[in-house]
Amino acid sequence: MRLLDTAALLMLAALFAGCATTNVSGPAASREAISALKEAAALARNDAALTGQAKIDNARQIERLLSGIDNATLARDAAALPVGDPLYPFAGRALLNRGLPLPRPFDRGAQWRFDLNNRPAAERDGYRPPVKLAVLLPLSGQLATASAPVRDGLLAGYYGESRRRPEINFYDTAGTATGAVDAYGKAAAGGADFVIGPLGRDEVSAVFGQSNLPVPVLALNRGTGAPPSGNAGFSLAPEDDGIIAAEYLLSRERKTALIINGSDDNGRRAANAFRERFTQRGGTVAEAISVADAPGNISANLASASQRGVDAVFLALKGGAARAIAPQLAMAGLGGKSRVATSQLISGTGKPEQDSALDGIVYPTEVWTARGIGGLPAAGSVGLPTARGPAARLFAFGYDAWLLTAYLEKLATGNNAEVKGATGVLRLDGFGNVIRTPAWSTFNGGRAAPIAGSD
């Protein structure tokens, strides 16, 4: 365990005082929907017996089948599934991703009721924090810089809560898989009844890959598979931005998209996730263009895409690259189309005279930085370096990690339960993954401006 800087802690404390057959009902259900649901149900029945890549591929196939079913049919037939049907977690997750309510709570076992250490009963709003909380973060090593705003955001929520709070201890994972497993073991041996972290992807996979997890975990990244039963995962992964953007465009009946992504890992991952979700749901990708941080002239590609009926543009780019692309989009007749970017868009922005080129581009952002939330001071007024600029997103993420710790049982067992966090509205799917609905912003006169009613 590594002690935190005392001055930082004081500053934070002061600042934030049996499987059934799927039935398809109603004459409106198309033959395609009936066939897709039956095939998805068969795959779901076999899912529990699968492991590794076979399980991942099986889940993707189920998602693909469900993605082609319209909202009304999916909602109706999800409601008709009997309790315990293995298809329901998949159907429920599809509904949540589309912003639709669940017909009933997910079917969860007793492992989602956290009674370790005789945790006191939940308060009326569902607040039920642990008794002894362990936080696994890379306080040293290459990921230490990224972990600092996560840590400080978490502590902001912790110190800002006036009700019962758990004892809290931090354990250094050093940013390695071995370090994360060792830190988890120390936390469990030290009597923790809940664990937040680890942060790195390899760290999460290593912890979730253990055969026995006696203390439940809220991991702060995606691993190679779904969280083990009774555990949860929360992330700001690039894939989430791609999925969110696809759903945003589909909800506005955009059908043909152009993808422009950076050549970095984040850009590629977001673009791949967007393509998969957009095409699964019936959209068409007319063209995908990968560009460097300083993109050249791609006007010929854009003109070709424009002629193919593009009605939306997805930009997985940083601000500088997007500024260079935006005028070319306008010249190709695509400037007036729906343009949606990832949260990367704000990286490298801050000069309105330059950022005016980004006017009209919509991107997902944190509720806290867009319009503020009740539990935190205004984003611009927080004096901590870890809460300003690009770090503000991770600060909000850490704050939400605290909220999830205190309200996870409510999310797991409640009916359409949600938590309004700093990064967005938070829900829990049937596999332990936190689904985040962000706020949306755009640029207006070169300045970021929230879109009213978007969260």
C-alpha positions in Angstrom: 0.0 0.0 0.0 1.3 3.5 -0.9 0.4 6.6 1.1 -1.0 9.6 -0.9 0.4 13.0 -0.7 -1.0 14.6 2.5 -1.3 18.0 1.1 -3.3 16.7 -1.8 -5.7 14.8 0.5 -6.2 17.9 2.7 -6.9 20.0 -0.4 -9.5 17.6 -1.6 -11.1 17.3 1.8 -11.4 21.0 2.1 -12.6 21.5 -1.5 -15.3 18.9 -1.5 -16.8 19.1 2.1 -33.2 -23.7 -17.4 -33.8 -22.2 -20.7 -37.1 -21.5 -22.4 -37.8 -21.2 -26.1 -38.1 -17.6 -27.3 -41.6 -16.7 -28.4 -42.2 -14.0 -31.0 -45.7 -12.5 -30.6 -47.9 -10.4 -32.8 -48.5 -10.3 -36.5 -46.2 -7.3 -37.0 -43.1 -9.4 -36.4 -41.3 -9.9 -39.7 -40.0 -13.3 -40.8 -36.5 -11.8 -40.6 -37.0 -10.8 -36.9 -38.5 -14.1 -36.0 -35.6 -15.9 -37.6 -33.0 -13.6 -35.9 -34.6 -14.0 -32.5 -34.7 -17.8 -32.8 -31.1 -18.0 -33.9 -30.0 -15.6 -31.2 -31.9 -17.7 -28.6 -30.2 -20.9 -29.7 -26.8 -19.2 -29.4 -27.6 -17.7 -26.0 -28.5 -21.2 -24.6 -25.0 -22.4 -25.5 -23.2 -19.3 -24.2 -22.6 -20.5 -20.6 -20.6 -23.5 -21.9 -18.2 -21.4 -23.9 -14.9 -19.8 -22.9 -12.3 -17.5 -24.4 -12.5 -16.3 -27.9 -15.4 -18.7 -28.7 -17.5 -17.0 -26.0 -16.6 -13.5 -27.4 -17.4 -14.5 -30.9 -20.7 -16.1 -29.8 -21.7 -12.8 -28.0 -20.9 -10.8 -31.1 -23.0 -13.0 -33.2 -26.0 -12.6 -30.8 -25.5 -8.9 -30.8 -25.4 -8.8 -34.6 -28.7 -10.8 -34.9 -30.4 -8.5 -32.3 -29.1 -5.3 -33.9 -31.2 -5.8 -37.0 -34.5 -6.0 -35.1 -36.5 -2.8 -34.7 -37.0 -1.2 -31.3 -40.7 -2.1 -30.9 -40.2 -5.8 -31.7 -37.1 -6.1 -29.6 -38.8 -4.5 -26.6 -41.9 -6.5 -27.0 -40.2 -9.9 -27.3 -37.6 -9.1 -24.6 -40.6 -8.6 -22.3 -42.0 -12.0 -23.3 -38.9 -13.9 -22.3 -39.4 -15.9 -19.1 -37.3 -15.2 -16.0 -34.0 -16.9 -16.4 -34.0 -17.0 -20.2 -30.3 -16.7 -21.3 -31.3 -14.4 -24.1 -32.6 -11.7 -21.8 -29.2 -10.3 -20.8 -28.3 -9.8 -24.5 -31.7 -8.3 -25.4 -31.6 -6.1 -22.4 -28.2 -4.8 -23.2 -29.3 -4.0 -26.8 -32.3 -2.0 -25.4 -30.0 -0.1 -23.0 -27.6 0.8 -25.8 -30.5 2.2 -27.8 -31.6 4.3 -24.8 -34.7 2.2 -24.2 -36.0 1.0 -20.8 -35.9 -2.6 -19.7 -39.2 -4.5 -19.4 -37.9 -5.9 -16.0 -34.6 -6.0 -14.1 -31.9 -8.4 -15.2 -32.0 -11.8 -13.6 -29.1 -11.6 -11.1 -28.0 -14.0 -8.4 -27.3 -13.4 -4.7 -23.7 -12.4 -5.5 -24.9 -8.9 -6.4 -26.1 -8.3 -2.8 -23.1 -7.0 -1.0 -23.2 -8.2 2.6 -19.5 -8.7 3.3 -18.3 -7.2 6.5 -21.9 -6.8 7.6 -22.4 -3.7 5.3 -25.2 -1.5 6.7 -28.5 -1.5 4.8 -29.0 0.8 1.9 -30.4 4.3 2.5 -33.6 5.4 0.8 -31.8 6.6 -2.4 -29.9 3.3 -2.7 -26.6 4.6 -1.2 -24.8 1.6 0.3 -21.0 2.0 0.2 -18.6 -0.6 1.4 -17.2 -0.8 4.9 -13.6 -1.1 3.8 -12.7 0.0 0.3 -9.5 -0.9 -1.6 -8.4 1.1 -4.7 -6.0 -0.5 -7.1 -4.2 2.1 -9.3 -0.8 2.4 -11.0 0.7 4.9 -8.5 4.1 4.3 -10.1 5.2 3.3 -13.6 4.1 4.5 -17.0 0.4 4.7 -16.1 0.9 6.8 -13.0 0.2 10.1 -14.8 -3.1 8.8 -16.1 -4.1 7.4 -12.6 -3.6 10.7 -10.8 -6.8 12.5 -12.0 -8.7 9.2 -11.5 -7.5 9.1 -7.9 -8.3 12.7 -7.3 -11.8 12.5 -8.8 -12.5 9.5 -6.7 -11.4 11.3 -3.6 -13.4 14.3 -4.5 -16.6 12.2 -4.4 -15.4 10.5 -1.3 -14.7 13.7 0.7 -17.8 15.4 -0.7 -20.1 12.7 0.8 -21.5 13.7 4.2 -22.9 10.3 5.0 -21.2 7.2 6.1 -17.9 6.6 4.2 -15.8 3.5 4.1 -12.2 3.2 5.3 -10.2 3.6 2.1 -6.8 2.2 1.2 -4.8 2.6 -2.0 -2.6 -0.2 -3.5 0.0 0.4 -6.2 -0.3 -2.0 -9.2 2.8 -0.4 -10.9 0.9 -0.7 -14.1 1.6 -4.4 -14.7 -0.6 -7.5 -14.7 1.5 -9.2 -12.0 1.3 -6.0 -9.9 -2.5 -5.9 -10.2 -2.9 -9.5 -9.1 -0.6 -9.0 -6.2 -2.4 -5.8 -5.2 -5.8 -7.5 -5.3 -4.4 -10.3 -3.1 -3.2 -7.8 -0.5 -6.5 -5.9 -0.6 -8.5 -9.1 0.0 -6.1 -10.2 2.8 -6.4 -6.8 4.4 -10.2 -7.2 4.8 -11.5 -5.1 2.0 -15.1 -5.8 1.1 -15.0 -4.0 -2.3 -12.2 -3.2 -4.8 -12.0 -0.4 -7.4 -9.5 -0.9 -10.2 -7.2 -1.8 -11.7 -6.9 0.7 -14.5 -4.8 -0.9 -17.3 -6.4 -3.3 -19.8 -3.8 -6.0 -19.2 -4.2 -5.5 -15.4 -8.0 -5.9 -15.6 -7.7 -9.1 -17.7 -5.2 -10.5 -15.2 -7.4 -9.9 -12.2 -10.6 -11.1 -13.9 -8.7 -14.1 -15.2 -8.3 -15.5 -11.7 -10.3 -18.5 -10.8 -11.6 -17.0 -7.5 -12.4 -13.4 -6.6 -13.5 -13.4 -3.0 -14.0 -9.6 -3.0 -16.1 -8.0 -5.7 -14.4 -5.7 -8.2 -15.3 -2.6 -10.2 -12.6 -2.6 -12.9 -11.7 0.7 -14.5 -11.1 -0.6 -18.0 -12.2 -3.4 -20.4 -10.6 -6.7 -20.1 -10.5 -9.4 -22.8 -13.9 -10.8 -21.6 -16.9 -9.8 -19.7 -16.5 -9.3 -15.9 -17.0 -12.5 -13.8 -20.4 -12.8 -12.2 -20.8 -10.4 -9.3 -18.2 -8.0 -10.6 -18.4 -5.0 -12.8 -16.5 -3.0 -15.4 -16.5 0.7 -16.1 -14.4 2.3 -18.9 -13.9 5.3 -21.2 -12.7 3.0 -24.0 -12.5 4.4 -27.5 -14.9 1.6 -28.6 -17.6 3.2 -26.4 -17.3 6.5 -28.3 -17.7 4.6 -31.6 -20.8 2.8 -30.4 -22.3 5.9 -28.8 -21.8 7.9 -32.1 -23.4 5.1 -34.2 -26.5 5.0 -31.9 -26.7 8.8 -32.1 -26.8 8.8 -35.9 -29.1 5.9 -36.1 -31.6 7.5 -33.7 -31.7 10.4 -36.2 -32.3 8.0 -39.1 -28.9 8.6 -40.8 -28.2 5.5 -43.0 -25.0 6.1 -45.0 -21.8 7.2 -43.2 -18.3 8.3 -44.1 -15.7 7.3 -41.5 -12.5 9.4 -41.1 -10.2 8.2 -38.4 -6.7 8.9 -37.1 -4.0 6.3 -37.5 -3.4 6.1 -33.8 -4.8 3.2 -31.7 -7.7 5.2 -30.3 -8.8 6.3 -33.7 -8.7 2.8 -35.2 -10.6 1.2 -32.2 -13.3 3.9 -32.3 -13.7 3.6 -36.1 -13.9 -0.2 -36.0 -16.5 -0.1 -33.2 -18.6 2.5 -35.1 -18.5 0.5 -38.3 -19.5 -2.7 -36.5 -22.5 -1.1 -34.7 -23.6 1.1 -37.6 -23.7 -1.7 -40.1 -25.2 -4.2 -37.6 -28.1 -1.8 -37.2 -28.7 -1.5 -40.9 -26.5 1.4 -41.8 -24.0 1.5 -44.7 -20.4 2.7 -44.5 -19.7 4.4 -47.9 -16.0 4.8 -47.3 -13.5 4.7 -44.5 -10.4 7.0 -44.6 -7.5 6.8 -42.2 -5.4 10.0 -41.9 -2.2 11.1 -40.2 -2.1 13.7 -37.4 -1.3 16.3 -40.1 -3.7 15.1 -42.8 -3.1 16.0 -46.4 -5.5 16.6 -49.2 -8.2 13.9 -49.3 -10.7 15.9 -51.4 -10.9 13.1 -54.1 -11.9 10.6 -51.5 -14.5 13.0 -50.0 -15.9 13.8 -53.4 -16.3 10.1 -54.1 -18.1 9.5 -50.8 -20.4 12.5 -51.4 -21.6 11.0 -54.7 -22.5 7.8 -52.8 -25.3 9.4 -50.8 -23.5 10.0 -47.5 -25.8 11.6 -44.9 -23.4 11.4 -41.9 -19.7 11.8 -41.2 -18.0 10.1 -38.2 -14.7 11.7 -37.2 -12.4 9.7 -34.9 -9.8 12.5 -34.9 -8.0 14.9 -32.6 -8.8 18.6 -32.8 -5.9 19.5 -35.1 -6.6 16.8 -37.7 -10.3 17.6 -37.6 -9.6 21.3 -38.2 -7.6 20.4 -41.3 -10.4 18.0 -42.6 -13.4 20.3 -41.9 -12.8 22.7 -44.8 -12.3 19.8 -47.2 -15.7 18.3 -46.0 -17.3 21.6 -46.8 -15.7 21.8 -50.3 -17.0 18.3 -51.0 -20.6 19.2 -50.1 -20.4 17.3 -46.8 -20.2 20.2 -44.4 -23.9 20.3 -43.9 -24.3 16.6 -43.2 -24.5 15.3 -39.6 -21.0 15.3 -38.4 -20.3 13.4 -35.2 -16.9 13.0 -33.5 -15.4 11.1 -30.6 -14.4 12.8 -27.4 -10.8 13.0 -28.9 -12.0 16.0 -30.8 -11.3 18.4 -27.9 -7.7 17.3 -27.7 -5.5 20.1 -29.1 -8.3 22.7 -29.0 -8.7 25.9 -27.0 -8.1 28.7 -29.5 -11.5 29.9 -30.8 -10.0 31.6 -33.8 -8.7 28.2 -35.0 -11.5 26.0 -33.6 -14.2 27.9 -35.5 -13.4 25.3 -38.2 -15.1 22.8 -36.0 -18.4 24.6 -35.6 -21.3 22.3 -35.9 -19.5 19.0 -35.2 -21.2 17.1 -32.4 -19.2 15.1 -29.9 -19.8 13.2 -26.6 -18.6 14.8 -23.5 -18.9 14.7 -19.7 -21.9 16.2 -18.0 -19.7 17.9 -15.4 -17.6 19.8 -18.0 -20.5 20.6 -20.2 -23.0 21.9 -17.7 -22.0 20.9 -14.2 -23.4 18.5 -11.6 -24.6 18.9 -8.1 -21.8 16.9 -6.4 -18.9 18.9 -7.8 -17.9 22.6 -8.2 -17.9 24.0 -11.7 -15.2 22.4 -13.8 -13.5 25.7 -14.4 -13.3 26.5 -10.7 -11.4 23.5 -9.4 -7.8 24.4 -8.7 -6.3 20.9 -8.9 -4.1 20.4 -12.0 -5.6 16.9 -12.3 -9.1 18.4 -12.9 -8.2 20.8 -15.7 -7.8 20.4 -19.5 -7.7 16.8 -20.9 -7.3 15.4 -17.4 -10.8 16.6 -16.5 -12.3 13.7 -18.3 -10.4 11.2 -16.1 -11.2 13.3 -13.0 -14.9 12.9 -13.8 -14.3 9.2 -14.4 -12.8 8.8 -11.0 -15.7 10.7 -9.4 -18.1 8.3 -11.1 -16.1 5.3 -9.9 -16.9 6.4 -6.3 -20.6 6.8 -7.2 -20.7 3.3 -8.7 -19.1 1.9 -5.6 -21.8 3.4 -3.4 -24.7 2.7 -5.7 -23.7 -0.5 -7.5 -26.2 -2.7 -5.7 -29.0 -0.3 -6.6 -28.0 -0.5 -10.3 -27.7 -4.3 -10.2 -31.0 -5.0 -8.5 -33.2 -2.1 -9.2 -35.8 -1.7 -12.0 -34.3 0.6 -14.7 -32.1 2.1 -12.0 -29.6 4.8 -13.0 -27.1 7.1 -11.5 -26.5 10.6 -12.8 -22.7 10.9 -12.8 -20.1 13.3 -13.9 -19.4 11.4 -17.1 -23.1 10.8 -17.9 -26.0 8.7 -16.9 -24.8 5.3 -15.7 -26.6 2.0 -15.9 -25.5 -1.6 -15.5 -26.2 -4.3 -18.2 -26.8 -7.9 -17.6 -23.1 -8.8 -17.8 -21.7 -6.3 -15.3 -20.7 -3.6 -17.8 -21.5 0.0 -17.0 -23.3 1.6 -19.9 -22.8 5.4 -20.0 -25.1 7.9 -21.7 -23.0 11.0 -22.1 -23.8 14.7 -22.6 -23.4 16.1 -26.1 -21.6 19.3 -27.1 -20.7 21.1 -30.3 -18.5 24.0 -31.3 -20.1 27.4 -31.8 -17.9 30.3 -32.7 -14.9 28.1 -32.0 -16.0 27.5 -28.4 -17.4 24.3 -26.9 -21.1 24.6 -26.2 -23.4 22.0 -24.6 -26.4 20.8 -26.5 -29.5 21.3 -24.4 -31.4 18.2 -23.3 -28.7 15.8 -24.7 -28.0 13.8 -21.5 
